[in-house]
């Protein structure tokens, strides 16, 4: 069946998992989730133009239904078979913070020389990675895949799927602690990428400014073989000019990015290192990075009709929250407002970490602070912190509809599950 499925994929190389996005002639994979079962939509997918539907729990009789024991396992195995047919540079990256931004920067750089198939958005889990791998086609000259994890063993599993010949870990911090429990658990999980590259004689790029990553490489005896990047290694002067990061790097023209904050420096330097290794032109590399504009509300400046917003609301953990606050406190503007949403999936350390952020905010002394979510509400009330607390973002939107903000510089930072992005899309802070 697996060989038959790959033969069908070669004839119908479009994959769909959502009947709302069916494309004519595609293969529909009836995936299951906590709240849905794609098997119930298999006939709908066929009616909308799918050539075949891959199912594991569908009682209907139709020759266009491909029956397998497990649809997700079939999708993953299909991607493994497909990956093995390519003999091209394939790069994988993981880490606690900055994965998607680093991936996008590397993509921009490599695209100056190669036709690159890369992870779209943050499709970096056990479903997104195989879907991304199956996007590779005869025109692909390089692959770039982001891998995320919230539980032990996930990076090892995804790495065996991607089979990279080069890779990097952006950093290690206390993210998804609910699934890992300890920082050592995170290091072991993310370090699986290093383990794979060490065993396969692959190339490792690493941030030489990060002592945790350096020790992880030393433990695997690949420290001296790896390719370093960093402020000292690359002779870097980084500064924030008019709210965005500007870098002076030896061997490159001045790089004026569209990224907010010095905390994005290692993300840019990683892209430079990868580009140099793969032979991209320094001038084209610098231009590619300067032209990259962040999206999905990651380190993204947005000017509305009434306010200037630093949107960093796609994700949040203690390290990224601290870095965002430090950067924002140094940003230009006299009337500063903080909108901070709960940091999710921190497990037993959650309350303590939220208290630390409240203490940091108290030192910053922003003129206006809004705490959003039960975790920050509890921490702020316990500390007697300044600002207003809201149970969820909709409550804050209702308040701001009556008490409009105008002329403020606003940081919006929180985990994606808190949905602070609605503050921007709703127009409550200006169009």
C-alpha positions as a Markdown table, in Angstrom:
| # | Residue | x | y | z |
|---|---|---|---|---|
| 1 | Unk | 0.0 | 0.0 | 0.0 |
| 2 | Unk | 2.9 | 2.4 | 0.8 |
| 3 | Unk | 4.4 | 1.9 | -2.6 |
| 4 | Unk | 1.0 | 2.4 | -4.2 |
| 5 | Unk | 0.5 | 5.6 | -2.2 |
| 6 | Unk | 3.8 | 7.1 | -3.4 |
| 7 | Unk | 2.9 | 6.2 | -7.0 |
| 8 | Unk | -0.3 | 8.1 | -6.6 |
| 9 | Unk | 1.5 | 11.0 | -5.0 |
| 10 | Unk | 3.8 | 11.2 | -8.0 |
| 11 | Unk | 0.7 | 11.5 | -10.2 |
| 12 | Unk | -1.1 | 13.8 | -7.8 |
| 13 | Unk | 1.6 | 15.8 | -6.0 |
| 14 | Unk | -0.8 | 18.1 | -4.2 |
| 15 | Unk | -1.6 | 17.3 | -0.6 |
| 16 | Unk | -4.7 | 18.7 | 1.3 |
| 17 | Unk | -5.9 | 18.0 | 4.8 |
| 18 | Unk | -8.7 | 20.6 | 5.0 |
| 19 | Unk | -11.8 | 20.4 | 2.8 |
| 20 | Unk | -12.0 | 24.2 | 2.8 |
| 21 | Unk | -8.7 | 24.2 | 0.9 |
| 22 | Unk | -9.2 | 21.4 | -1.6 |
| 23 | Unk | -7.4 | 21.8 | -4.9 |
| 24 | Unk | -8.4 | 19.9 | -8.0 |
| 25 | Unk | -6.5 | 16.6 | -8.4 |
| 26 | Unk | -5.1 | 16.6 | -4.9 |
| 27 | Unk | -4.7 | 13.8 | -2.4 |
| 28 | Unk | -6.8 | 14.4 | 0.7 |
| 29 | Unk | -5.5 | 13.0 | 3.9 |
| 30 | Unk | -8.3 | 12.4 | 6.5 |
| 31 | Unk | -6.4 | 13.4 | 9.6 |
| 32 | Unk | -7.9 | 13.2 | 13.0 |
| 33 | Unk | -7.7 | 15.7 | 15.8 |
| 34 | Unk | -9.1 | 16.2 | 19.3 |
| 35 | Unk | -12.2 | 17.9 | 17.9 |
| 36 | Unk | -12.5 | 16.5 | 14.4 |
| 37 | Unk | -12.2 | 13.4 | 12.3 |
| 38 | Unk | -11.2 | 13.9 | 8.6 |
| 39 | Unk | -12.7 | 10.6 | 7.7 |
| 40 | Unk | -16.2 | 12.2 | 8.0 |
| 41 | Unk | -15.2 | 14.7 | 5.3 |
| 42 | Unk | -13.6 | 12.3 | 2.8 |
| 43 | Unk | -16.6 | 12.2 | 0.4 |
| 44 | Unk | -16.8 | 16.0 | 0.6 |
| 45 | Unk | -13.2 | 16.2 | -0.4 |
| 46 | Unk | -13.8 | 13.9 | -3.4 |
| 47 | Unk | -16.8 | 15.9 | -4.4 |
| 48 | Unk | -14.8 | 19.1 | -4.3 |
| 49 | Unk | -12.2 | 17.7 | -6.7 |
| 50 | Unk | -9.7 | 15.6 | -4.7 |
| 51 | Unk | -8.5 | 12.7 | -6.9 |
| 52 | Unk | -8.2 | 10.3 | -3.9 |
| 53 | Unk | -8.8 | 10.4 | -0.2 |
| 54 | Unk | -6.6 | 8.6 | 2.3 |
| 55 | Unk | -8.7 | 7.2 | 5.2 |
| 56 | Unk | -8.4 | 4.9 | 8.2 |
| 57 | Unk | -12.0 | 4.9 | 9.5 |
| 58 | Unk | -14.5 | 5.4 | 6.7 |
| 59 | Unk | -17.2 | 2.8 | 6.1 |
| 60 | Unk | -18.3 | 4.2 | 2.7 |
| 61 | Unk | -17.4 | 2.1 | -0.4 |
| 62 | Unk | -15.7 | 4.2 | -3.1 |
| 63 | Unk | -12.7 | 3.2 | -5.3 |
| 64 | Unk | -11.2 | 6.6 | -4.7 |
| 65 | Unk | -10.8 | 5.9 | -1.0 |
| 66 | Unk | -7.3 | 4.7 | -0.1 |
| 67 | Unk | -7.5 | 2.7 | 3.1 |
| 68 | Unk | -4.5 | 2.7 | 5.5 |
| 69 | Unk | -4.2 | 1.7 | 9.2 |
| 70 | Unk | -3.3 | 5.2 | 10.3 |
| 71 | Unk | -3.6 | 8.3 | 8.1 |
| 72 | Unk | -1.0 | 10.4 | 10.0 |
| 73 | Unk | 1.5 | 7.6 | 9.9 |
| 74 | Unk | 0.9 | 7.1 | 6.2 |
| 75 | Unk | 1.5 | 10.9 | 5.6 |
| 76 | Unk | 4.7 | 10.8 | 7.6 |
| 77 | Unk | 6.0 | 7.7 | 5.8 |
| 78 | Unk | 5.1 | 9.2 | 2.5 |
| 79 | Unk | 7.3 | 12.2 | 3.3 |
| 80 | Unk | 10.2 | 10.0 | 4.3 |
| 81 | Unk | 10.1 | 8.1 | 1.0 |
| 82 | Unk | 9.9 | 11.4 | -0.9 |
| 83 | Unk | 12.8 | 13.0 | 1.1 |
| 84 | Unk | 15.0 | 10.1 | 0.2 |
| 85 | Unk | 14.6 | 10.8 | -3.6 |
| 86 | Unk | 16.5 | 14.2 | -3.2 |
| 87 | Unk | 20.2 | 14.7 | -3.2 |
| 88 | Unk | 20.3 | 18.4 | -2.4 |
| 89 | Unk | 21.3 | 20.6 | 0.6 |
| 90 | Unk | 18.7 | 20.2 | 3.3 |
| 91 | Unk | 19.0 | 22.4 | 6.5 |
| 92 | Unk | 17.0 | 21.9 | 9.7 |
| 93 | Unk | 16.6 | 24.2 | 12.6 |
| 94 | Unk | 15.0 | 24.1 | 16.0 |
| 95 | Unk | 15.3 | 26.1 | 19.3 |
| 96 | Unk | 13.2 | 27.7 | 22.0 |
| 97 | Unk | 13.1 | 31.2 | 20.6 |
| 98 | Unk | 13.5 | 32.8 | 17.1 |
| 99 | Unk | 13.0 | 29.7 | 15.0 |
| 100 | Unk | 10.6 | 31.1 | 12.5 |
| 101 | Unk | 12.4 | 34.5 | 12.2 |
| 102 | Unk | 15.7 | 32.7 | 11.7 |
| 103 | Unk | 14.2 | 30.4 | 9.2 |
| 104 | Unk | 12.7 | 33.2 | 7.2 |
| 105 | Unk | 16.0 | 35.1 | 7.2 |
| 106 | Unk | 17.9 | 32.0 | 6.0 |
| 107 | Unk | 15.3 | 31.5 | 3.4 |
| 108 | Unk | 15.7 | 35.0 | 2.1 |
| 109 | Unk | 19.5 | 34.6 | 1.9 |
| 110 | Unk | 19.5 | 31.2 | 0.2 |
| 111 | Unk | 16.9 | 32.3 | -2.3 |
| 112 | Unk | 19.5 | 34.6 | -3.8 |
| 113 | Unk | 21.2 | 31.5 | -5.2 |
| 114 | Unk | 18.9 | 28.5 | -4.9 |
| 115 | Unk | 15.2 | 27.6 | -5.5 |
| 116 | Unk | 14.3 | 26.8 | -1.9 |
| 117 | Unk | 11.5 | 24.8 | -0.5 |
| 118 | Unk | 11.0 | 25.9 | 3.1 |
| 119 | Unk | 8.6 | 25.5 | 5.9 |
| 120 | Unk | 5.6 | 27.8 | 5.5 |
| 121 | Unk | 4.8 | 29.9 | 8.5 |
| 122 | Unk | 5.4 | 27.7 | 11.5 |
| 123 | Unk | 4.3 | 24.3 | 10.1 |
| 124 | Unk | 7.0 | 22.7 | 12.3 |
| 125 | Unk | 5.3 | 19.8 | 14.1 |
| 126 | Unk | 4.6 | 16.1 | 13.3 |
| 127 | Unk | 2.0 | 17.2 | 10.7 |
| 128 | Unk | 3.6 | 20.4 | 9.4 |
| 129 | Unk | 7.0 | 18.9 | 8.7 |
| 130 | Unk | 5.9 | 16.0 | 6.5 |
| 131 | Unk | 3.6 | 18.4 | 4.6 |
| 132 | Unk | 6.6 | 20.7 | 4.1 |
| 133 | Unk | 8.8 | 17.9 | 2.9 |
| 134 | Unk | 6.1 | 16.9 | 0.4 |
| 135 | Unk | 6.3 | 20.4 | -1.1 |
| 136 | Unk | 9.7 | 19.6 | -2.6 |
| 137 | Unk | 9.6 | 19.0 | -6.3 |
| 138 | Unk | 11.9 | 18.7 | -9.4 |
| 139 | Unk | 12.7 | 22.5 | -9.2 |
| 140 | Unk | 13.8 | 22.4 | -5.6 |
| 141 | Unk | 17.5 | 23.0 | -5.2 |
| 142 | Unk | 17.7 | 23.3 | -1.4 |
| 143 | Unk | 15.4 | 22.4 | 1.5 |
| 144 | Unk | 14.9 | 24.4 | 4.7 |
| 145 | Unk | 12.8 | 23.0 | 7.5 |
| 146 | Unk | 11.9 | 24.3 | 10.9 |
| 147 | Unk | 11.2 | 21.8 | 13.7 |
| 148 | Unk | 9.3 | 22.5 | 16.9 |
| 149 | Unk | 8.7 | 20.4 | 20.0 |
| 150 | Unk | 6.6 | 20.5 | 23.1 |
| 151 | Unk | 7.4 | 17.0 | 24.4 |
| 152 | Unk | 10.4 | 14.8 | 24.7 |
| 153 | Unk | 11.6 | 12.9 | 21.6 |
| 154 | Unk | 9.8 | 15.1 | 19.1 |
| 155 | Unk | 13.0 | 16.6 | 17.5 |
| 156 | Unk | 14.6 | 13.2 | 17.2 |
| 157 | Unk | 11.5 | 11.9 | 15.4 |
| 158 | Unk | 11.3 | 14.9 | 13.1 |
| 159 | Unk | 15.0 | 14.9 | 12.4 |
| 160 | Unk | 14.8 | 11.3 | 11.2 |
| 161 | Unk | 12.1 | 12.4 | 8.8 |
| 162 | Unk | 13.9 | 15.5 | 7.5 |
| 163 | Unk | 17.4 | 13.8 | 7.3 |
| 164 | Unk | 19.3 | 17.1 | 7.2 |
| 165 | Unk | 22.9 | 17.5 | 6.2 |
| 166 | Unk | 23.2 | 20.8 | 8.1 |
| 167 | Unk | 21.4 | 22.4 | 10.9 |
| 168 | Unk | 21.3 | 24.8 | 13.9 |
| 169 | Unk | 19.7 | 25.2 | 17.3 |
| 170 | Unk | 18.8 | 28.9 | 17.8 |
| 171 | Unk | 18.9 | 28.7 | 21.7 |
| 172 | Unk | 17.7 | 26.8 | 24.7 |
| 173 | Unk | 15.3 | 28.4 | 27.2 |
| 174 | Unk | 12.3 | 27.7 | 29.4 |
| 175 | Unk | 9.6 | 27.2 | 26.7 |
| 176 | Unk | 7.0 | 24.5 | 26.8 |
| 177 | Unk | 8.1 | 23.5 | 30.3 |
| 178 | Unk | 4.7 | 21.9 | 30.8 |
| 179 | Unk | 5.8 | 19.1 | 28.4 |
| 180 | Unk | 9.5 | 18.9 | 29.4 |
| 181 | Unk | 9.4 | 19.7 | 33.1 |
| 182 | Unk | 13.1 | 20.6 | 33.3 |
| 183 | Unk | 15.6 | 22.6 | 31.2 |
| 184 | Unk | 17.7 | 19.5 | 30.9 |
| 185 | Unk | 14.7 | 17.8 | 29.2 |
| 186 | Unk | 14.6 | 20.7 | 26.6 |
| 187 | Unk | 18.4 | 20.4 | 26.0 |
| 188 | Unk | 18.1 | 16.7 | 25.4 |
| 189 | Unk | 15.2 | 17.1 | 23.0 |
| 190 | Unk | 16.7 | 20.0 | 21.0 |
| 191 | Unk | 20.1 | 18.4 | 21.1 |
| 192 | Unk | 18.8 | 15.4 | 19.1 |
| 193 | Unk | 19.5 | 17.6 | 16.0 |
| 194 | Unk | 23.2 | 17.8 | 17.1 |
| 195 | Unk | 23.2 | 14.1 | 17.7 |
| 196 | Unk | 21.9 | 13.3 | 14.2 |
| 197 | Unk | 24.3 | 15.7 | 12.5 |
| 198 | Unk | 27.3 | 14.3 | 14.5 |
| 199 | Unk | 26.4 | 10.7 | 13.6 |
| 200 | Unk | 25.9 | 11.6 | 9.9 |
| 201 | Unk | 28.9 | 14.0 | 9.6 |
| 202 | Unk | 26.6 | 16.9 | 8.9 |
| 203 | Unk | 27.3 | 20.6 | 9.3 |
| 204 | Unk | 26.4 | 22.3 | 12.5 |
| 205 | Unk | 26.0 | 26.1 | 12.8 |
| 206 | Unk | 26.1 | 27.5 | 16.3 |
| 207 | Unk | 25.9 | 30.8 | 18.2 |
| 208 | Unk | 29.4 | 31.2 | 19.8 |
| 209 | Unk | 27.9 | 33.8 | 22.1 |
| 210 | Unk | 25.7 | 31.2 | 23.7 |
| 211 | Unk | 27.5 | 29.2 | 26.4 |
| 212 | Unk | 24.7 | 26.6 | 26.6 |
| 213 | Unk | 25.0 | 25.7 | 23.0 |
| 214 | Unk | 28.8 | 25.7 | 23.2 |
| 215 | Unk | 28.6 | 23.2 | 26.1 |
| 216 | Unk | 26.1 | 21.0 | 24.2 |
| 217 | Unk | 28.5 | 20.8 | 21.3 |
| 218 | Unk | 31.5 | 20.1 | 23.6 |
| 219 | Unk | 29.6 | 17.2 | 25.2 |
| 220 | Unk | 29.1 | 15.7 | 21.7 |
| 221 | Unk | 32.7 | 16.3 | 20.7 |
| 222 | Unk | 31.8 | 18.3 | 17.7 |
| 223 | Unk | 32.6 | 21.8 | 19.0 |
| 224 | Unk | 35.7 | 22.2 | 16.9 |
| 225 | Unk | 34.1 | 20.9 | 13.8 |
| 226 | Unk | 31.1 | 23.2 | 13.9 |
| 227 | Unk | 30.8 | 26.6 | 12.2 |
| 228 | Unk | 30.5 | 29.5 | 14.6 |
| 229 | Unk | 28.6 | 32.7 | 14.3 |
| 230 | Unk | 28.3 | 35.5 | 16.8 |
| 231 | Unk | 29.2 | 39.1 | 17.6 |
| 232 | Unk | 32.9 | 38.4 | 18.3 |
| 233 | Unk | 33.4 | 35.7 | 15.7 |
| 234 | Unk | 31.9 | 37.9 | 13.0 |
| 235 | Unk | 33.1 | 41.3 | 14.3 |
| 236 | Unk | 29.7 | 42.7 | 14.8 |
| 237 | Unk | 28.5 | 46.1 | 15.9 |
| 238 | Unk | 24.7 | 46.0 | 16.6 |
| 239 | Unk | 22.5 | 49.0 | 17.4 |
| 240 | Unk | 18.9 | 50.0 | 17.2 |
| 241 | Unk | 18.2 | 53.0 | 15.0 |
| 242 | Unk | 14.7 | 54.4 | 14.9 |
| 243 | Unk | 13.3 | 51.3 | 16.4 |
| 244 | Unk | 14.9 | 48.7 | 14.1 |
| 245 | Unk | 18.1 | 46.6 | 14.3 |
| 246 | Unk | 21.1 | 47.8 | 12.3 |
| 247 | Unk | 24.2 | 45.6 | 11.9 |
| 248 | Unk | 27.8 | 46.4 | 10.9 |
| 249 | Unk | 29.4 | 43.0 | 10.1 |
| 250 | Unk | 32.9 | 42.5 | 8.7 |
| 251 | Unk | 32.7 | 41.6 | 5.0 |
| 252 | Unk | 29.3 | 43.0 | 4.5 |
| 253 | Unk | 27.8 | 46.5 | 3.8 |
| 254 | Unk | 25.8 | 48.1 | 6.6 |
| 255 | Unk | 22.7 | 46.0 | 7.1 |
| 256 | Unk | 19.6 | 48.0 | 8.0 |
| 257 | Unk | 16.9 | 45.4 | 9.0 |
| 258 | Unk | 13.2 | 45.8 | 9.5 |
| 259 | Unk | 13.5 | 43.8 | 12.8 |
| 260 | Unk | 12.9 | 45.3 | 16.2 |
| 261 | Unk | 15.4 | 44.9 | 19.0 |
| 262 | Unk | 19.0 | 43.7 | 19.4 |
| 263 | Unk | 17.6 | 40.3 | 20.4 |
| 264 | Unk | 17.3 | 39.6 | 16.7 |
| 265 | Unk | 21.1 | 39.9 | 16.2 |
| 266 | Unk | 21.8 | 36.1 | 16.5 |
| 267 | Unk | 19.0 | 35.4 | 14.0 |
| 268 | Unk | 20.6 | 37.6 | 11.4 |
| 269 | Unk | 24.1 | 36.3 | 12.1 |
| 270 | Unk | 22.8 | 32.8 | 11.7 |
| 271 | Unk | 21.5 | 33.6 | 8.2 |
| 272 | Unk | 24.8 | 35.3 | 7.3 |
| 273 | Unk | 26.8 | 32.2 | 8.4 |
| 274 | Unk | 24.5 | 29.8 | 6.4 |
| 275 | Unk | 24.7 | 32.0 | 3.4 |
| 276 | Unk | 28.5 | 32.2 | 3.5 |
| 277 | Unk | 28.8 | 28.4 | 3.8 |
| 278 | Unk | 26.6 | 27.9 | 0.8 |
| 279 | Unk | 28.3 | 30.6 | -1.3 |
| 280 | Unk | 25.8 | 33.4 | -1.5 |
| 281 | Unk | 27.1 | 36.8 | -2.6 |
| 282 | Unk | 27.8 | 39.1 | 0.4 |
| 283 | Unk | 26.0 | 42.1 | -1.2 |
| 284 | Unk | 23.0 | 40.0 | -2.3 |
| 285 | Unk | 22.9 | 38.5 | 1.2 |
| 286 | Unk | 22.9 | 41.9 | 2.9 |
| 287 | Unk | 20.2 | 43.1 | 0.6 |
| 288 | Unk | 18.1 | 40.0 | 1.2 |
| 289 | Unk | 18.2 | 40.5 | 4.9 |
| 290 | Unk | 17.6 | 44.3 | 4.7 |
| 291 | Unk | 14.5 | 43.6 | 2.4 |
| 292 | Unk | 13.0 | 41.0 | 4.8 |
| 293 | Unk | 10.0 | 42.3 | 6.6 |
| 294 | Unk | 8.7 | 40.3 | 9.6 |
| 295 | Unk | 5.1 | 39.2 | 9.4 |
| 296 | Unk | 2.7 | 37.2 | 11.6 |
| 297 | Unk | 3.2 | 39.7 | 14.4 |
| 298 | Unk | 6.8 | 38.7 | 15.2 |
| 299 | Unk | 9.0 | 41.7 | 16.1 |
| 300 | Unk | 6.9 | 43.7 | 13.7 |
| 301 | Unk | 6.4 | 47.5 | 13.9 |
| 302 | Unk | 3.0 | 48.6 | 12.8 |
| 303 | Unk | 1.9 | 52.2 | 12.4 |
| 304 | Unk | -1.8 | 52.7 | 12.7 |
| 305 | Unk | -3.8 | 55.8 | 12.3 |
| 306 | Unk | -3.6 | 56.5 | 16.1 |
| 307 | Unk | -0.6 | 54.5 | 17.6 |
| 308 | Unk | 2.7 | 52.9 | 16.8 |
| 309 | Unk | 2.7 | 49.2 | 17.8 |
| 310 | Unk | 5.5 | 46.7 | 18.3 |
| 311 | Unk | 3.6 | 43.5 | 17.7 |
| 312 | Unk | 5.4 | 40.4 | 19.1 |
| 313 | Unk | 2.3 | 38.5 | 19.9 |
| 314 | Unk | 2.8 | 35.2 | 18.1 |
| 315 | Unk | 4.5 | 33.5 | 21.0 |
| 316 | Unk | 5.9 | 34.2 | 24.5 |
| 317 | Unk | 8.0 | 32.5 | 27.1 |
| 318 | Unk | 10.1 | 33.9 | 30.0 |
| 319 | Unk | 13.2 | 34.6 | 27.9 |
| 320 | Unk | 11.5 | 36.1 | 24.9 |
| 321 | Unk | 9.3 | 38.2 | 27.2 |
| 322 | Unk | 12.4 | 39.6 | 29.0 |
| 323 | Unk | 14.1 | 40.4 | 25.8 |
| 324 | Unk | 11.1 | 42.2 | 24.3 |
| 325 | Unk | 10.6 | 44.3 | 27.4 |
| 326 | Unk | 14.3 | 45.2 | 27.6 |
| 327 | Unk | 14.3 | 46.2 | 23.9 |
| 328 | Unk | 11.0 | 48.1 | 24.2 |
| 329 | Unk | 12.2 | 50.1 | 27.3 |
| 330 | Unk | 15.0 | 51.4 | 25.2 |
| 331 | Unk | 12.8 | 52.3 | 22.2 |
| 332 | Unk | 12.0 | 55.9 | 21.3 |
| 333 | Unk | 8.7 | 57.4 | 22.5 |
| 334 | Unk | 7.6 | 59.1 | 25.6 |
| 335 | Unk | 4.2 | 57.6 | 26.0 |
| 336 | Unk | 4.7 | 53.9 | 26.3 |
| 337 | Unk | 2.0 | 51.3 | 26.9 |
| 338 | Unk | 2.5 | 47.6 | 27.6 |
| 339 | Unk | -0.1 | 44.9 | 26.7 |
| 340 | Unk | 1.2 | 41.6 | 28.1 |
| 341 | Unk | -0.7 | 38.3 | 27.8 |
| 342 | Unk | -0.1 | 35.1 | 29.7 |
| 343 | Unk | 2.9 | 32.9 | 28.9 |
| 344 | Unk | 1.4 | 29.4 | 28.4 |
| 345 | Unk | 2.7 | 25.9 | 28.8 |
| 346 | Unk | 5.2 | 26.7 | 31.6 |
| 347 | Unk | 4.0 | 23.9 | 33.9 |
| 348 | Unk | 4.9 | 24.1 | 37.6 |
| 349 | Unk | 7.1 | 27.2 | 37.0 |
| 350 | Unk | 4.3 | 29.2 | 35.5 |
| 351 | Unk | 3.4 | 31.4 | 38.5 |
| 352 | Unk | 7.0 | 32.1 | 39.5 |
| 353 | Unk | 7.9 | 33.1 | 35.9 |
| 354 | Unk | 4.9 | 35.4 | 35.7 |
| 355 | Unk | 5.8 | 37.1 | 39.0 |
| 356 | Unk | 9.3 | 37.7 | 37.6 |
| 357 | Unk | 7.9 | 39.5 | 34.6 |
| 358 | Unk | 5.6 | 41.6 | 36.8 |
| 359 | Unk | 8.7 | 42.6 | 38.8 |
| 360 | Unk | 10.6 | 43.6 | 35.6 |
| 361 | Unk | 7.6 | 45.7 | 34.4 |
| 362 | Unk | 7.5 | 47.5 | 37.7 |
| 363 | Unk | 11.2 | 48.5 | 37.2 |
| 364 | Unk | 10.5 | 49.7 | 33.7 |
| 365 | Unk | 7.7 | 52.0 | 35.0 |
| 366 | Unk | 5.7 | 52.2 | 31.8 |
| 367 | Unk | 3.0 | 54.9 | 31.8 |
| 368 | Unk | 0.2 | 52.4 | 31.0 |
| 369 | Unk | 0.1 | 48.6 | 31.5 |
| 370 | Unk | -2.6 | 46.1 | 30.6 |
| 371 | Unk | -2.3 | 42.5 | 31.9 |
| 372 | Unk | -4.3 | 40.0 | 29.9 |
| 373 | Unk | -5.2 | 36.5 | 31.1 |
| 374 | Unk | -5.6 | 34.7 | 34.5 |
| 375 | Unk | -1.9 | 34.0 | 35.0 |
| 376 | Unk | -0.7 | 37.6 | 34.7 |
| 377 | Unk | -3.8 | 38.8 | 36.6 |
| 378 | Unk | -3.0 | 36.6 | 39.6 |
| 379 | Unk | 0.7 | 37.6 | 39.5 |
| 380 | Unk | -0.1 | 41.4 | 39.1 |
| 381 | Unk | -2.6 | 41.3 | 41.9 |
| 382 | Unk | -0.3 | 39.4 | 44.2 |
| 383 | Unk | 2.4 | 42.0 | 43.7 |
| 384 | Unk | 0.0 | 44.9 | 43.8 |
| 385 | Unk | 1.4 | 46.0 | 40.5 |
| 386 | Unk | 0.3 | 49.0 | 38.6 |
| 387 | Unk | -2.0 | 48.6 | 35.6 |
| 388 | Unk | -5.3 | 47.1 | 34.7 |
| 389 | Unk | -6.1 | 43.4 | 34.6 |
| 390 | Unk | -8.4 | 41.7 | 32.1 |
| 391 | Unk | -9.4 | 38.0 | 32.0 |
| 392 | Unk | -9.2 | 37.8 | 28.2 |
| 393 | Unk | -8.4 | 39.9 | 25.2 |
| 394 | Unk | -12.1 | 40.5 | 24.3 |
| 395 | Unk | -12.6 | 42.2 | 27.7 |
| 396 | Unk | -9.7 | 44.5 | 26.9 |
| 397 | Unk | -11.1 | 45.2 | 23.4 |
| 398 | Unk | -14.4 | 46.2 | 25.0 |
| 399 | Unk | -12.6 | 48.6 | 27.3 |
| 400 | Unk | -10.5 | 50.2 | 24.6 |
| 401 | Unk | -13.6 | 50.7 | 22.5 |
| 402 | Unk | -14.7 | 53.1 | 25.2 |
| 403 | Unk | -11.3 | 54.4 | 26.3 |
| 404 | Unk | -9.5 | 54.8 | 23.0 |
| 405 | Unk | -5.7 | 55.0 | 23.0 |
| 406 | Unk | -4.0 | 57.7 | 20.7 |
| 407 | Unk | -0.4 | 58.8 | 20.4 |
| 408 | Unk | 1.1 | 55.8 | 22.2 |
| 409 | Unk | 4.0 | 53.4 | 21.5 |
| 410 | Unk | 2.5 | 50.0 | 22.4 |
| 411 | Unk | 4.2 | 46.7 | 23.0 |
| 412 | Unk | 1.9 | 43.7 | 22.5 |
| 413 | Unk | 3.5 | 40.5 | 23.7 |
| 414 | Unk | 1.9 | 37.2 | 24.8 |
| 415 | Unk | 1.4 | 33.6 | 23.9 |
| 416 | Unk | -0.5 | 32.9 | 20.7 |
| 417 | Unk | -3.3 | 31.2 | 22.7 |
| 418 | Unk | -4.1 | 34.5 | 24.4 |
| 419 | Unk | -5.0 | 35.9 | 21.0 |
| 420 | Unk | -3.6 | 39.4 | 21.5 |
| 421 | Unk | -3.4 | 39.7 | 17.8 |
| 422 | Unk | -7.2 | 40.5 | 17.9 |
| 423 | Unk | -6.2 | 43.9 | 19.3 |
| 424 | Unk | -4.6 | 44.7 | 16.0 |
| 425 | Unk | -7.0 | 43.0 | 13.6 |
| 426 | Unk | -10.0 | 44.5 | 15.4 |
| 427 | Unk | -8.8 | 48.0 | 14.7 |
| 428 | Unk | -9.4 | 49.1 | 18.3 |
| 429 | Unk | -5.9 | 50.6 | 18.3 |
| 430 | Unk | -6.4 | 52.3 | 14.9 |
| 431 | Unk | -6.6 | 51.2 | 11.4 |
